[in-house]
Amino acid sequence: MHGITSVIPAGIFKSKSLLYFSTFLLFVTVIGVLHLSSNTTSFSVFSIGSRGGGVEQGCYRYKTASDQRLLPAEQLKERHCNQSFPDAIIIGTKKSGTTALRNFLTFHPQISTSKTEAHFFESRYYLGIDWYFSLMPYATPDQIIMEKTPRYFVHPLSPRAIRTHLGQDKKFILILRDPVQRAISDFTHVFFTTSTKEEEDQQRQFDLDTPRMSNAILRRTVDALKATLTDEQKTVRSYVKKLENQVMKKSWVADTFENTVLFRNGSVNSENSIIDTGIYVKYMKKWLAVFPREQFLVIDGEEFVYNPLPSLQKVESFLNISNFFTHDTFYFDFRKKFFCLAQPFRSCMNEAKGRTHPLVEQDVLDTLRKFYRPYNLELMKLLNLNFSWLTAT
């Protein structure tokens, strides 16, 4: 506890013996943030192969793209399957295709992806690093472990918390799409999930093994754990909440997209996270203050939607894994208007994806593009990248 007594109010920890080392690291990181407001040549020997009514890969059997079931204990031992912290994390951005990316990467023989969004290095930080570890997938020795939580990108705690617990050498994947289109998609998502019962109704229709239900089950598990928190965990949770209230923007929706993103005088409401999330350069600077540029792969979200193959090939190169994806891996769903998995079986994301977006007046689009343009240009210089959507913004 040496070194933190000056920033912790007296009397918080009545018994020093109760403050385990992991909690110590958690708390120090939160305080710090508050203060600083082999390219392999072969696939896994246990690569994709159908058997017993499913597709078997690594440590899991899949009956659909979302039905991820752990193999029996004997097979796990035979394949040297173990849990580990992630080698790479998809950190964002929300409503930019991160779920599709995760779903596609699930079937690369050298990747094992977590089933749920952990939200650990932000709102669930107080649950401790052992809890986070328990969410990680099993993997064979030649597989990369990957986690996806899009909110990490905009959360002020995430970069330093990840460095504290996972080290300096992790790799990060970030999808950035046209911020105007991202805002429209975000509005549509928030509007439907807050104004209707659509999300709850859909959850009851899904198998317990789909990512959506897995995340719902995880939320209920977390809610149950809140009743058993130690004093130290309650303190960390309180500090994280304080940090979020001080720094993060809230999302809310009005009756229309225009009334949500613009004030009555026509200016852009950047206090709404639906707009603020698209100011990518603001958040990218915070990540680059903690990790070097070469540890980030930034994917053009519009290009990924129109043709996922080049982006997935960039991921393979970035992670130093073998080429697996081809044009035959995908098919285009004309009803949903995005690409879906064709191999090893046909599978597409649920009906919550591909919702019909509202029609937005051209003058509203022009106002938003004018607002984002200086931030986009600054981002382009910061990352030394051009984006297909910059011409539209």
C-alpha positions, 0 to 999 in steps of 0.5 A: 500500500506504500505510495497510495496513502496520500490519495486515499481518504483516511479510513477507507481501508480498515484492514490492510490485510483485506487489500489484495494485490490485484485490488491494489493495482485496480485502485491505483490505476483508477486514481491515476486516471482521475488524476490525469483526467511470425507470420505462421505458415500452417493452420492449427492441427485442429483446424475446421472440420465437421464432426458430430453435427457441428464444426470443430475448431480449436477448443470448441464445437460450433453448430452455428456461428454463435453457438460456441460450445467447449469440447469435452475435458479429455479433448481439451487436455489432448489439445493443450487447451487453456485460458489466457489473457487476450493477445489482441482486443477489438476496442471499437467503435460502437455501431461500426461493424465490430460484431461482424468482425468478431464473428468472421474472425471466430472461424480463423483456425488461429484465433479464439474469440471471447463470446461476450463483451467483458466491459472489464477495463471500464464499468466492471473494473471493480470485479477484479482481474481474476473475474476478467480472466474467467471470461477468456476463451480456451485456446490451443497453444498456436491460437491467438486469444481475442476479446471485443468491447467497443466501449473501451475506445471512448472510456477514459479508464481503458488505456491505462487499465489495460497497460496496468494489467495486460502489459505494454505489448497487446495489439488493438483493432479499431474500426472507424466508419463515416462518423455521420453514418455511425451517428445515424446507426447509433441513433437507430440502435438507441431509439429501438432499444430504449423506446420499444421492447424490441431487444427484450422480445428478441432475446427471448427468441434466441438460444442461450448460446447466442452472443446477445443472450450471453451478454444478457446472462453476463449482465444478470451475473454481474448484477448478482455479484454486486450484492457480494462486493467487498469494501475495496470493490465498492470503493473502486466501483465508486471511483469509476462511476465518478470518473464516468460522470466527470468525463464521459458524454451520455447518450439520449434520443429525441423523437427524430434524429435531427432533434437528437443531434442538433440544438434548436439553433441548428448547432451540433449537440456534441454533448450527446455521445451519439455525436461525441463518439465520432470525434475519433481523434480525441480518443485516439490521442488518449490511446496513443499516449499509452501505446505506440502507433504500431500496436493499432490496426485501424480499419476503414469501416465503410470498406469493411461493410462493402467488402470485408475480405481486404480488411480481414486480410489486413487483420491476418497480417497485423496478427502475424497469422496465416491467410485463411479468408477468401471470397468464398468465405462470405455471401451477400444478404440482399435483404439485410444489405451486408455480408454474412458467413458462407463457410464453414456454414451459412450464417448471418447476424440476427434481425437487430442488425441491419435495421432500417435507418431514418431518412435524414434531410440533406441539410442535416447531413451537411451540418454534421459533415462540416462539424466532423471535417476538421476532426477527420482531417486531424485524425488522418494526419495523426494516423497517417491514413486516408479513409474512403469516407473522408471525401463524404465528410 
